[in-house]
Amino acid sequence: MGRMFGTDGVRGIANTELTALTAYNLGRAGAYVLTEGTHKPKILVGKDTRISCDMLESALVAGILSVGAEAVAVGVVPTPAIAYLTREYGADAGIMISASHNPVEYNGIKFFDNRGYKLQDELEDEIQRIIESNFEGVPSPTGEAVGRKRREVGALEDYIEFAKNTIAFDLDGLKVALDCANGACYSAAVQAFRDLGADVFIINDNPDGTNINENCGSTHPEELMDYVVKKGCDVGFAFDGDADRCLAVDEKGKLINGDYAMTLCAKHLKEIGRLKDDTLVVTVMSNLGLKIACEKEGIKIIETKVGDRYVLEEMVKDGYVLGGEQSGHIIFLDFNTTGDGLVTALQMASIIKKSGKSLSELASIMHELPQVLANAEVPNEMKNIHEEDEEIRNEIRKIEEALHGVGRVLIRPSGTEPLVRVMLEGENQEEIDKLAHDLAKLIEQKANK
């Protein structure tokens, strides 16, 4: 079988691709691999609001208990809560059941180690190996050695307290709109902002098991953009289903993506002397406008491959405190070990309050360059043709010269589909649109010869 784990845990359509049996196997193998040699290990289990979570939680917990570990069920919490609480409660591992921003029919299972970090590839491969070996050598204790499940009712409160404590003062007088995506932060975000004194307006906070991410949240922020203006709010925040990412909306109803958020947070942290080595970690997909703005502010940029795990790896390696993705997946490493939508929202809200400036004014330090994405359909074995074919390489060189240094060409083979993604940035939308599609066409022709 192929690799079970994708870039963010195991994911698929619940009950066909991701079955109860798969969840049981992951619980059993995961508990064994992550807690080997620990006496009576303890594993935290959280979930989002989708209907399939109960089924998968029951199976996952059964797997954990079958190797004699203790399962601590914390109920519906954001993914970053699992990362934080695993450390806080001294657990041996944490598991989150969620498919993040995907539609309701999907679900996923992601693991965190005892320090609250997502697993390294080697550990994921070891979990898969144990499942494929039919659990060879994995114990099945009996009698009083079988594991127990318990509920931790105070978990959500503990996470909310932690999130509130990441900012130094209250948010009195700030009008904030929240789009909870009918997902995992439907109560956490509302309570945190209310406790801090903000005037809170809420949409999509009535999860019924089937409406998570449905035309709402960070993947569909249009409703929030209208709502912020209609209610006269200072800022709006849209979360995804498991609240590890967050996008903002300014007082004029304009969407403020992760690039803007990181730029203004980096500037703020630099001003208060809290931005380690004046460095921000981003992926290659971040807009060129972010780099230009950071250069002006004296902020250094480090680029990684696409994926929050690569951003995190780079941050941990050199102790950088801020990094993330355009999608709003932002890591404040001083506070948490994964992207945390609620912490991101609170940080931005506190910068607005402290500066006395509007979000549109704060975000104006960055000017986003037009970006065009075009796909070229290519056979899997031809995904590197842009590096090998002389004509394509010449064409890329020509485009880069035509953009006069204010723009770039980025070519990225898809990890999941037979596609090569061609991304162009530049000052003139029409020009780069034509260049991107022409280049994609050329790649497609050459690859399918």
Buried (B, 14 or more C-beta within 10 A) or exposed (E): EEEBBBBBBBBBBBEEEBBBEBBBBBBBBBBBBBBEEEEEBBBBBBBBBBBBBEBBBBBBBBBBBBBBBBBBBBBBBBBBBBBBBBBBBEBBBBBBBBBBBBBBBBBBBBBBBBEBBBBEEEBBBBBBEBBEEEBEEBEEEEEEEEBEBEEBEEBBEBBBEBBBEBBEEBBEEBBBBBBBBBBBBBBBBBBBBBBBBBBBBBBBBEBEEEBBBBEBBBBBBEBBBBBBBEBEBBBBBBBBBBBBBBBBBBBEBBBBBBBBBBBBBBBBBBEEEEBBEBBBBBBEBBBBBBBBBBEEBEBBBBBBBBBBBBBBBBBBEEEBBBBBBBBBBBBBBEBBBBBBBBBBBBBBBBBBBEBEBBBBBBBBBBEBBBBBEBBBEBEEEBBEBBEEBEEBEEBBEEBBEEBEEEBBBBBBBBEEEBBBBBBBBBBBEEBBBEBBBBBBEBBBEBBEE
